[in-house]
């Protein structure tokens, strides 16, 4: 059964017409016009959320890393 499905899929892909580069970029232009771009206010808001998330995650990773290092120093009785 799997060989039959693979054969049908290969036949379906072979029947697709080839698209020229010009038509490909025309399609990209058409799809780009359909995009709903954010307003300046939304963009600033989203950027703020991303920056705050990055800061929060970096602080959380730093805290976990520092705790892990401290625990290793304690367990292995080493100092740097």
Secondary structure as the mmCIF struct_conf table of DSSP 4:
data_model
#
loop_
_struct_conf.conf_type_id
_struct_conf.id
_struct_conf.beg_label_comp_id
_struct_conf.beg_label_asym_id
_struct_conf.beg_label_seq_id
_struct_conf.end_label_comp_id
_struct_conf.end_label_asym_id
_struct_conf.end_label_seq_id
HELX_RH_AL_P HELX_RH_AL_P1 UNK A 2 UNK A 15
BEND BEND1 UNK A 16 UNK A 16
HELX_LH_PP_P HELX_LH_PP_P1 UNK A 17 UNK A 18
HELX_RH_AL_P HELX_RH_AL_P2 UNK A 21 UNK A 33
TURN_TY1_P TURN_TY1_P1 UNK A 34 UNK A 34
HELX_LH_PP_P HELX_LH_PP_P2 UNK A 37 UNK A 39
HELX_RH_AL_P HELX_RH_AL_P3 UNK A 40 UNK A 76
TURN_TY1_P TURN_TY1_P2 UNK A 77 UNK A 77
#
